[in-house]
Amino acid sequence: MGVLIPAAESAIEKTMNKKIAVIATEGTVSSGAFIRELKKLDPKVEVLQKTAPLLVSIVESGEQNSAISRLALNNYLTPLIKKGVDTIILGCTHYGIIQDEIRAITGKVALIAEGKVAAKKLKDYLCRHPEIEKKLSQNKKIKFLSTDRSEKFQKLGSVFFGRTIRPQRITLR
C-alpha cells in the first residue's frame, strides 16, 4: 500500500472549498503525482504545490521546534494560506513529525499526514481481510534492520516509531 493515494483520497474528503495544497520534496512536486491523483478524484479541485527542501533536513537533524524550523515553515506555508487553501497534504512522511509546528502556522486548515492516513487505510484493509493474519507471524517480535549507520537510524527511527528502537545493521549482498 502506498501513501500517495490514501493521502489524496483523504484530502478530497476533507476539502470544503476545493483548494488543496501539497508541500513535498522537489522530486514529489516535480513528478506531478499528487496533481494527477487529486484531479482523478475531482477534476474541479485546485491544487497548489510547494517544494519544502529544508524540512527533511530539519527533521533528520533534530532541529524541529527551533527558530530555523519556524522560519522555514512560515516561508513555505504562509503563501499557501494567503491563497485560501483549506487542506494541506504533508507530502513526505518526515513532515508528520513536525505536524504540530505546521498546525501552529496553518490554524484550522485540514492537515493530511501521509503516514497516519496510510496506516489507517492499511488497518481498515486488514480488518476487511482477516485471512491475511493467518499468513503473518504470530510471535509479535518487531525487528528493525538498517543498511544505514545504526546510530542515525536509531535516533530518527525512534522519533518515527514513538519509542526507542534498537536497530541491527545489515549489509545487502
Residue, then its C-alpha position, 0 to 999 in steps of 0.5 A: m500500500g502506498v501513501l500517495i493515494p490514501a493521502a489524496e483520497s483523504a484530502i478530497e474528503k476533507t476539502m470544503n472549498k476545493k483548494i488543496a495544497v501539497i508541500a513535498t520534496e522537489g522530486t514529489v512536486s516535480s513528478g506531478a503525482f499528487i496533481r494527477e491523483l487529486k484531479k482523478l478524484d475531482p477534476k474541479v479541485e485546485v491544487l497548489q504545490k510547494t517544494a519544502p527542501l529544508l524540512v527533511s533536513i530539519v527533521e533528520s537533524g533534530e532541529q524541529n521546534s527551533a527558530i530555523s524550523r519556524l522560519a522555514l515553515n512560515n516561508y513555505l506555508t504562509p503563501l499557501i494560506k494567503k491563497g485560501v487553501d483549506t487542506i494541506i497534504l504533508g507530502c513526505t512522511h518526515y513532515g508528520i513529525i513536525q505536524d504540530e509546528i505546521r498546525a501552529i502556522t496553518g490554524k484550522v486548515a485540514l492537515i493530511a499526514e501521509g503516514k497516519v492516513a496510510a496506516k489507517k487505510l492499511k488497518d481498515y484493509l486488514c480488518r476487511h481481510p482477516e485471512i491475511e493474519k493467518k499468513l503473518s507471524q504470530n510471535k509479535k517480535i518487531k525487528f528493525l534492520s538498517t543498511d544505514r549507520s545504526e546510530k542515525f537510524q536509531k535516533l530518527g527511527s525512534v522519533f518515527f516509531g514513538r519509542t526507542i528502537r534498537p536497530q541491527r545493521i545489515t549489509l545487502r549482498 
